[in-house]
Amino acid sequence: MRSTLLAVAALAFLRIVIGMHFFLEGLSHLRDPDWSSAGFRKAAVGPLADFFRASLPETGNWSGTLGKPDGRPLAEAAADWKTSVVAGWQKHLAERQKILPLDPAGRAEAEQQLAAASTALDDFLAGANDDLSDYRLQGERLAAMERSPTATEVPYARDRVVKKRRELAGQAAGWMKDAAAIGTKLIAEWDEPRSAVERRRLEAASGPSSLWRADRFVSWALVTIGACLVLGLFVPFNAMGGACFLASVIATQPFWVAGAIPTYDQWVELAALLALASLPTGGWSGLDFFLGKWFGNFCPLAGCCRREAA
């Protein structure tokens, strides 16, 4: 099959433009130390929503206590959540002890600071008691709505469920952020008597979260895919990698689910990447042209490639 010069130029231009989009998007994530996919994951809807939310960090076991509509009294659920939060602080202190052990006086001071943070968490829960009670009530109503057949059959009911789910998720995120601030202050108090070298050692030992590692992997993957597409290097492989990434984005917002965010742009770019993966644009206008000649001397399937090109 022969292609006109205009078709070749158009496909090459399409590859470069999409590659630049991927490259710049990944580069912006890497340059921004505060960027996180947490918001993107929280907004996920549809059958895979739980999968995308699974790696979201929580302050304590919120989803199994206050965030679980199990009909338990608020005081009991709040006590369980507080226990999980304090247990996380205690675990962190024990891990610090393994790296840089404290003397008896220092350990006693750290325990006192931990007790003070626990008291601050009690005060926080007491101040938010009415709001948490309403949150729990709304959560039970939402669970009842989701069990109703109309939640999936009636468009108005579907929209109402999605809206209420996002509203409750936003409230929970705010409370967990406030509790996390207490933990951040506690760790700062533990770090205060430490030297700068010791602080760096403790920070390095704690390691990044799984969400941070996943975000960095995705960011570097976008940069790599984008650069390879711009250069025309291994175009089919990188085009399919970009298509898989866009498919994962689209999967968080299925168009048939009420309240899903429109993903028209992703669909268009996905279709373009599939076209690039199935057409030899890299061989015509990128580095694959030169690599194809070099690999052709060693590849046992070179004859098939030549017949296809012919």
TAVEN-V943148 format. One record per pair of residues at least 24 apart in sequence whose ideal C-beta (glycine too) atoms are under 10 Angstrom apart, sorted by the first residue. I is the first residue (numbers start at 1). GAP is how many residues later the second one is. D is the distance in whole Angstrom. If there is no record, write none. Layout:
BEGIN
i=I gap=GAP d=D
i=I gap=GAP d=D
END
This chain:
BEGIN
i=1 gap=307 d=9
i=1 gap=308 d=10
i=1 gap=309 d=9
i=2 gap=308 d=10
i=3 gap=276 d=9
i=3 gap=277 d=9
i=3 gap=278 d=10
i=3 gap=281 d=8
i=5 gap=279 d=10
i=7 gap=272 d=9
i=7 gap=274 d=10
i=7 gap=277 d=10
i=8 gap=271 d=10
i=8 gap=272 d=10
i=8 gap=273 d=7
i=8 gap=276 d=5
i=8 gap=277 d=7
i=9 gap=275 d=9
i=9 gap=276 d=8
i=10 gap=271 d=9
i=11 gap=261 d=9
i=11 gap=264 d=8
i=11 gap=265 d=7
i=11 gap=268 d=6
i=11 gap=269 d=9
i=11 gap=270 d=4
i=11 gap=271 d=10
i=11 gap=273 d=8
i=11 gap=274 d=8
i=12 gap=220 d=8
i=12 gap=223 d=10
i=12 gap=264 d=10
i=12 gap=269 d=6
i=12 gap=270 d=9
i=12 gap=272 d=7
i=12 gap=273 d=4
i=12 gap=274 d=7
i=13 gap=268 d=10
i=13 gap=272 d=9
i=14 gap=215 d=10
i=14 gap=255 d=10
i=14 gap=258 d=6
i=14 gap=259 d=9
i=14 gap=261 d=8
i=14 gap=262 d=7
i=14 gap=265 d=10
i=14 gap=267 d=8
i=15 gap=213 d=10
i=15 gap=214 d=5
i=15 gap=215 d=8
i=15 gap=216 d=10
i=15 gap=217 d=7
i=15 gap=220 d=7
i=15 gap=223 d=10
i=15 gap=224 d=8
i=15 gap=257 d=9
i=15 gap=258 d=9
i=15 gap=260 d=10
i=15 gap=261 d=5
i=15 gap=264 d=9
i=15 gap=266 d=5
i=15 gap=267 d=7
i=15 gap=269 d=10
i=15 gap=270 d=8
i=15 gap=271 d=7
i=16 gap=210 d=10
i=16 gap=213 d=7
i=16 gap=214 d=5
i=16 gap=215 d=9
i=16 gap=216 d=8
i=16 gap=265 d=10
i=16 gap=269 d=9
i=16 gap=270 d=9
i=17 gap=212 d=9
i=17 gap=213 d=9
i=17 gap=252 d=10
i=17 gap=255 d=9
i=18 gap=207 d=9
i=18 gap=208 d=8
i=18 gap=211 d=6
i=18 gap=212 d=9
i=18 gap=221 d=8
i=18 gap=224 d=7
i=18 gap=251 d=6
i=18 gap=254 d=6
i=18 gap=255 d=6
i=18 gap=258 d=7
i=19 gap=206 d=8
i=19 gap=207 d=5
i=19 gap=208 d=7
i=19 gap=209 d=7
i=19 gap=210 d=3
i=19 gap=211 d=4
i=19 gap=212 d=8
i=19 gap=213 d=9
i=19 gap=214 d=10
i=19 gap=216 d=9
i=19 gap=219 d=8
i=19 gap=220 d=9
i=19 gap=223 d=9
i=19 gap=257 d=9
i=19 gap=267 d=10
i=20 gap=206 d=7
i=20 gap=207 d=9
i=20 gap=209 d=8
i=20 gap=210 d=6
i=21 gap=201 d=9
i=21 gap=205 d=7
i=21 gap=208 d=9
i=21 gap=221 d=9
i=21 gap=244 d=10
i=21 gap=248 d=7
i=22 gap=199 d=9
i=22 gap=200 d=5
i=22 gap=201 d=8
i=22 gap=202 d=9
i=22 gap=203 d=5
i=22 gap=204 d=3
i=22 gap=205 d=8
i=22 gap=206 d=9
i=22 gap=207 d=7
i=22 gap=208 d=9
i=22 gap=216 d=9
i=22 gap=219 d=9
i=22 gap=220 d=6
i=22 gap=223 d=8
i=22 gap=224 d=10
i=22 gap=247 d=9
i=22 gap=251 d=9
i=23 gap=199 d=7
i=23 gap=200 d=6
i=23 gap=201 d=9
i=23 gap=202 d=8
i=23 gap=203 d=3
i=23 gap=204 d=5
i=23 gap=205 d=9
i=23 gap=206 d=8
i=23 gap=207 d=6
i=24 gap=198 d=9
i=24 gap=199 d=9
i=24 gap=202 d=7
i=25 gap=194 d=9
i=25 gap=197 d=6
i=25 gap=198 d=9
i=25 gap=201 d=7
i=26 gap=192 d=8
i=26 gap=193 d=5
i=26 gap=194 d=7
i=26 gap=195 d=7
i=26 gap=196 d=3
i=26 gap=197 d=4
i=26 gap=198 d=8
i=26 gap=199 d=8
i=26 gap=200 d=6
i=26 gap=201 d=9
i=27 gap=192 d=8
i=27 gap=193 d=10
i=27 gap=195 d=8
i=27 gap=196 d=6
i=27 gap=199 d=8
i=27 gap=200 d=10
i=28 gap=191 d=9
i=28 gap=194 d=9
i=28 gap=195 d=10
i=29 gap=186 d=7
i=29 gap=187 d=8
i=29 gap=189 d=8
i=29 gap=190 d=4
i=29 gap=191 d=9
i=29 gap=193 d=7
i=29 gap=194 d=9
i=30 gap=185 d=10
i=30 gap=186 d=8
i=30 gap=189 d=5
i=30 gap=190 d=7
i=30 gap=192 d=9
i=30 gap=193 d=7
i=31 gap=188 d=9
i=32 gap=187 d=10
i=35 gap=180 d=7
i=35 gap=184 d=8
i=36 gap=173 d=10
i=36 gap=175 d=7
i=36 gap=176 d=8
i=36 gap=178 d=10
i=36 gap=179 d=6
i=37 gap=174 d=7
i=37 gap=175 d=10
i=37 gap=177 d=7
i=37 gap=178 d=5
i=37 gap=181 d=7
i=37 gap=182 d=9
i=38 gap=135 d=9
i=38 gap=173 d=7
i=38 gap=177 d=9
i=39 gap=134 d=9
i=40 gap=175 d=10
i=40 gap=209 d=8
i=40 gap=212 d=7
i=40 gap=213 d=10
i=40 gap=221 d=10
i=41 gap=170 d=8
i=41 gap=173 d=10
i=41 gap=211 d=8
i=42 gap=124 d=8
i=42 gap=127 d=6
i=42 gap=128 d=8
i=42 gap=130 d=10
i=42 gap=131 d=7
i=43 gap=123 d=7
i=43 gap=126 d=9
i=43 gap=209 d=7
i=43 gap=210 d=8
i=43 gap=216 d=10
i=43 gap=217 d=9
i=43 gap=218 d=7
i=44 gap=205 d=10
i=44 gap=207 d=8
i=44 gap=208 d=4
i=44 gap=209 d=7
i=44 gap=210 d=10
i=44 gap=213 d=10
i=44 gap=216 d=9
i=44 gap=217 d=10
i=45 gap=113 d=10
i=45 gap=116 d=10
i=45 gap=117 d=6
i=45 gap=120 d=8
i=45 gap=121 d=9
i=45 gap=207 d=7
i=45 gap=208 d=6
i=45 gap=209 d=7
i=45 gap=212 d=5
i=45 gap=213 d=8
i=45 gap=214 d=6
i=45 gap=215 d=5
i=45 gap=216 d=8
i=46 gap=204 d=10
i=46 gap=205 d=7
i=46 gap=206 d=7
i=46 gap=207 d=7
i=46 gap=208 d=4
i=46 gap=209 d=9
i=46 gap=210 d=8
i=46 gap=211 d=4
i=46 gap=212 d=10
i=46 gap=213 d=10
i=46 gap=214 d=7
i=47 gap=204 d=8
i=47 gap=207 d=7
i=47 gap=210 d=8
i=48 gap=200 d=9
i=48 gap=203 d=5
i=48 gap=204 d=7
i=48 gap=206 d=8
i=49 gap=116 d=9
i=49 gap=202 d=10
i=49 gap=203 d=7
i=49 gap=204 d=10
i=49 gap=205 d=9
i=49 gap=208 d=9
i=51 gap=200 d=9
i=51 gap=201 d=9
i=52 gap=196 d=9
i=52 gap=199 d=8
i=52 gap=200 d=6
i=53 gap=116 d=9
i=53 gap=199 d=10
i=54 gap=156 d=10
i=55 gap=154 d=9
i=55 gap=155 d=6
i=55 gap=156 d=5
i=55 gap=158 d=10
i=55 gap=159 d=6
i=55 gap=160 d=10
i=56 gap=113 d=10
i=56 gap=117 d=9
i=56 gap=154 d=10
i=56 gap=155 d=7
i=57 gap=119 d=9
i=57 gap=123 d=9
i=57 gap=152 d=6
i=57 gap=153 d=8
i=57 gap=154 d=6
i=57 gap=155 d=9
i=58 gap=26 d=9
i=58 gap=27 d=10
i=58 gap=30 d=10
i=58 gap=114 d=9
i=58 gap=115 d=10
i=58 gap=118 d=6
i=58 gap=122 d=9
i=59 gap=25 d=9
i=59 gap=26 d=6
i=59 gap=29 d=8
i=59 gap=113 d=10
i=59 gap=114 d=9
i=59 gap=116 d=8
i=59 gap=117 d=4
i=59 gap=118 d=8
i=59 gap=119 d=9
i=59 gap=120 d=5
i=59 gap=121 d=5
i=59 gap=122 d=9
i=59 gap=123 d=9
i=59 gap=124 d=7
i=60 gap=24 d=4
i=60 gap=25 d=4
i=60 gap=26 d=8
i=60 gap=27 d=8
i=60 gap=28 d=6
i=60 gap=29 d=10
i=60 gap=61 d=9
i=60 gap=116 d=8
i=60 gap=119 d=7
i=60 gap=120 d=9
i=60 gap=123 d=9
i=61 gap=24 d=8
i=61 gap=26 d=9
i=61 gap=27 d=9
i=62 gap=110 d=6
i=62 gap=111 d=9
i=62 gap=113 d=8
i=62 gap=114 d=6
i=62 gap=117 d=9
i=63 gap=109 d=9
i=66 gap=59 d=9
i=66 gap=66 d=7
i=66 gap=69 d=7
i=66 gap=70 d=7
i=66 gap=73 d=9
i=66 gap=106 d=8
i=66 gap=109 d=8
i=66 gap=110 d=9
i=67 gap=68 d=9
i=67 gap=69 d=9
i=67 gap=72 d=7
i=67 gap=101 d=8
i=67 gap=102 d=9
i=67 gap=104 d=10
i=67 gap=105 d=6
i=67 gap=108 d=10
i=67 gap=109 d=9
i=68 gap=68 d=9
i=68 gap=71 d=8
i=68 gap=72 d=10
i=68 gap=75 d=9
i=69 gap=67 d=7
i=69 gap=68 d=9
i=69 gap=69 d=9
i=69 gap=70 d=4
i=69 gap=71 d=4
i=69 gap=72 d=8
i=69 gap=73 d=7
i=69 gap=74 d=4
i=69 gap=75 d=8
i=69 gap=77 d=10
i=69 gap=99 d=10
i=70 gap=66 d=9
i=70 gap=69 d=9
i=70 gap=70 d=9
i=70 gap=73 d=9
i=71 gap=65 d=9
i=71 gap=69 d=7
i=71 gap=72 d=10
i=72 gap=64 d=9
i=73 gap=60 d=10
i=73 gap=63 d=9
i=74 gap=51 d=9
i=74 gap=55 d=7
i=74 gap=56 d=10
i=74 gap=58 d=6
i=74 gap=59 d=5
i=74 gap=60 d=10
i=74 gap=61 d=9
i=74 gap=62 d=6
i=74 gap=63 d=9
i=75 gap=50 d=9
i=75 gap=54 d=9
i=75 gap=57 d=10
i=75 gap=58 d=10
i=77 gap=55 d=9
i=77 gap=59 d=7
i=78 gap=43 d=10
i=78 gap=44 d=9
i=78 gap=47 d=5
i=78 gap=48 d=9
i=78 gap=50 d=9
i=78 gap=51 d=8
i=78 gap=54 d=7
i=78 gap=55 d=10
i=78 gap=58 d=9
i=79 gap=43 d=10
i=79 gap=46 d=9
i=81 gap=40 d=9
i=81 gap=44 d=8
i=81 gap=51 d=10
i=81 gap=94 d=9
i=81 gap=95 d=9
i=81 gap=98 d=9
i=82 gap=36 d=7
i=82 gap=39 d=6
i=82 gap=40 d=7
i=82 gap=42 d=9
i=82 gap=43 d=6
i=82 gap=97 d=9
i=83 gap=35 d=10
i=85 gap=32 d=9
i=85 gap=33 d=9
i=85 gap=36 d=6
i=85 gap=91 d=9
i=85 gap=94 d=6
i=85 gap=95 d=9
i=85 gap=97 d=8
i=85 gap=98 d=7
i=86 gap=28 d=8
i=86 gap=29 d=9
i=86 gap=31 d=8
i=86 gap=32 d=5
i=86 gap=35 d=7
i=86 gap=97 d=9
i=88 gap=92 d=10
i=88 gap=95 d=7
i=89 gap=24 d=10
i=89 gap=25 d=6
i=89 gap=28 d=7
i=89 gap=29 d=8
i=89 gap=32 d=9
i=89 gap=93 d=9
i=89 gap=94 d=6
i=89 gap=97 d=6
i=89 gap=98 d=8
i=89 gap=101 d=10
i=90 gap=24 d=7
i=90 gap=28 d=10
i=92 gap=91 d=8
i=92 gap=94 d=9
i=92 gap=95 d=7
i=92 gap=98 d=9
i=92 gap=110 d=10
i=92 gap=114 d=8
i=93 gap=93 d=9
i=93 gap=94 d=9
i=93 gap=97 d=7
i=95 gap=107 d=9
i=95 gap=110 d=7
i=95 gap=111 d=7
i=96 gap=91 d=9
i=96 gap=94 d=7
i=96 gap=95 d=9
i=96 gap=98 d=9
i=96 gap=102 d=10
i=96 gap=106 d=6
i=96 gap=109 d=8
i=96 gap=110 d=9
i=98 gap=107 d=9
i=99 gap=99 d=9
i=99 gap=102 d=7
i=99 gap=103 d=6
i=99 gap=105 d=9
i=99 gap=106 d=5
i=99 gap=107 d=9
i=100 gap=94 d=7
i=100 gap=95 d=10
i=100 gap=98 d=6
i=100 gap=99 d=10
i=100 gap=101 d=7
i=100 gap=102 d=7
i=100 gap=105 d=9
i=102 gap=88 d=9
i=102 gap=91 d=9
i=106 gap=84 d=9
i=106 gap=87 d=7
i=109 gap=80 d=9
i=109 gap=81 d=9
i=109 gap=84 d=8
i=110 gap=76 d=9
i=110 gap=79 d=8
i=110 gap=80 d=6
i=110 gap=83 d=10
i=112 gap=77 d=10
i=113 gap=72 d=9
i=113 gap=73 d=6
i=113 gap=74 d=10
i=113 gap=75 d=10
i=113 gap=76 d=5
i=113 gap=77 d=7
i=113 gap=79 d=10
i=114 gap=72 d=7
i=114 gap=75 d=9
i=114 gap=76 d=9
i=116 gap=66 d=10
i=116 gap=69 d=10
i=116 gap=70 d=8
i=116 gap=73 d=9
i=117 gap=62 d=10
i=117 gap=65 d=5
i=117 gap=66 d=7
i=117 gap=68 d=7
i=117 gap=69 d=4
i=117 gap=70 d=9
i=117 gap=72 d=8
i=118 gap=64 d=9
i=118 gap=68 d=9
i=119 gap=63 d=10
i=120 gap=59 d=9
i=120 gap=61 d=10
i=120 gap=62 d=5
i=120 gap=63 d=10
i=120 gap=65 d=8
i=120 gap=66 d=9
i=121 gap=57 d=10
i=121 gap=58 d=6
i=121 gap=61 d=6
i=121 gap=62 d=9
i=121 gap=65 d=10
i=123 gap=59 d=10
i=124 gap=51 d=8
i=124 gap=54 d=6
i=124 gap=55 d=7
i=124 gap=57 d=9
i=124 gap=58 d=7
i=125 gap=50 d=9
i=125 gap=54 d=9
i=127 gap=51 d=10
i=128 gap=43 d=10
i=128 gap=46 d=10
i=128 gap=47 d=6
i=128 gap=50 d=8
i=128 gap=51 d=10
i=131 gap=40 d=8
i=131 gap=43 d=10
i=131 gap=44 d=8
i=132 gap=39 d=9
i=132 gap=40 d=10
i=132 gap=43 d=7
i=134 gap=37 d=9
i=135 gap=32 d=10
i=135 gap=33 d=7
i=135 gap=36 d=6
i=135 gap=37 d=7
i=135 gap=40 d=8
i=136 gap=32 d=10
i=138 gap=26 d=7
i=138 gap=29 d=8
i=138 gap=30 d=6
i=138 gap=33 d=9
i=139 gap=25 d=9
i=139 gap=26 d=10
i=139 gap=29 d=6
i=139 gap=32 d=10
i=139 gap=33 d=9
i=141 gap=27 d=10
i=142 gap=25 d=9
i=142 gap=26 d=7
i=151 gap=107 d=9
i=152 gap=105 d=9
i=152 gap=106 d=9
i=154 gap=104 d=9
i=155 gap=103 d=6
i=156 gap=102 d=9
i=157 gap=101 d=8
i=158 gap=99 d=8
i=158 gap=100 d=3
i=158 gap=101 d=7
i=159 gap=99 d=5
i=159 gap=100 d=6
i=160 gap=98 d=9
i=160 gap=99 d=9
i=161 gap=97 d=7
i=161 gap=98 d=8
i=162 gap=95 d=8
i=162 gap=96 d=6
i=162 gap=97 d=3
i=162 gap=98 d=8
i=163 gap=95 d=9
i=163 gap=96 d=7
i=165 gap=94 d=8
i=166 gap=93 d=8
i=218 gap=27 d=7
i=218 gap=30 d=9
i=221 gap=24 d=7
i=225 gap=48 d=9
i=228 gap=54 d=9
i=228 gap=58 d=9
i=228 gap=59 d=9
i=228 gap=60 d=10
i=229 gap=44 d=9
i=229 gap=47 d=8
i=229 gap=52 d=10
i=229 gap=53 d=9
i=229 gap=57 d=8
i=230 gap=56 d=8
i=231 gap=51 d=9
i=231 gap=55 d=6
i=231 gap=56 d=5
i=231 gap=57 d=9
i=232 gap=49 d=7
i=232 gap=50 d=4
i=232 gap=51 d=8
i=232 gap=52 d=8
i=232 gap=53 d=6
i=232 gap=54 d=1
i=232 gap=55 d=5
i=232 gap=56 d=5
i=232 gap=57 d=7
i=232 gap=58 d=10
i=232 gap=59 d=9
i=233 gap=49 d=7
i=233 gap=53 d=6
i=233 gap=54 d=5
i=233 gap=55 d=6
i=233 gap=57 d=10
i=233 gap=58 d=7
i=234 gap=48 d=7
i=234 gap=52 d=9
i=234 gap=53 d=9
i=234 gap=54 d=7
i=234 gap=57 d=8
i=235 gap=38 d=10
i=235 gap=41 d=6
i=235 gap=42 d=7
i=235 gap=44 d=9
i=235 gap=45 d=8
i=235 gap=46 d=6
i=235 gap=47 d=3
i=235 gap=48 d=8
i=235 gap=49 d=10
i=235 gap=50 d=9
i=235 gap=51 d=6
i=235 gap=52 d=9
i=235 gap=53 d=6
i=236 gap=40 d=8
i=236 gap=41 d=5
i=236 gap=42 d=8
i=236 gap=43 d=9
i=236 gap=44 d=8
i=236 gap=45 d=9
i=236 gap=46 d=7
i=236 gap=47 d=10
i=236 gap=52 d=9
i=237 gap=40 d=8
i=237 gap=45 d=10
i=238 gap=35 d=9
i=238 gap=38 d=9
i=238 gap=39 d=9
i=238 gap=44 d=9
i=239 gap=33 d=9
i=239 gap=34 d=5
i=239 gap=35 d=7
i=239 gap=36 d=8
i=239 gap=37 d=4
i=239 gap=38 d=4
i=239 gap=39 d=9
i=239 gap=40 d=9
i=239 gap=42 d=9
i=239 gap=43 d=9
i=240 gap=33 d=7
i=240 gap=34 d=8
i=240 gap=36 d=9
i=240 gap=37 d=5
i=240 gap=38 d=10
i=241 gap=32 d=9
i=241 gap=36 d=9
i=242 gap=27 d=8
i=242 gap=28 d=8
i=242 gap=30 d=9
i=242 gap=31 d=5
i=242 gap=32 d=10
i=242 gap=34 d=9
i=242 gap=35 d=9
i=243 gap=26 d=9
i=243 gap=27 d=6
i=243 gap=28 d=9
i=243 gap=29 d=9
i=243 gap=30 d=4
i=243 gap=31 d=6
i=243 gap=32 d=10
i=243 gap=33 d=9
i=243 gap=34 d=7
i=244 gap=26 d=9
i=244 gap=29 d=9
i=245 gap=24 d=10
i=245 gap=25 d=9
i=245 gap=28 d=9
i=246 gap=24 d=4
i=246 gap=25 d=10
i=246 gap=26 d=10
i=246 gap=27 d=7
i=246 gap=28 d=10
i=247 gap=26 d=10
i=280 gap=25 d=9
i=280 gap=28 d=8
i=280 gap=29 d=7
i=283 gap=26 d=7
i=284 gap=25 d=10
END
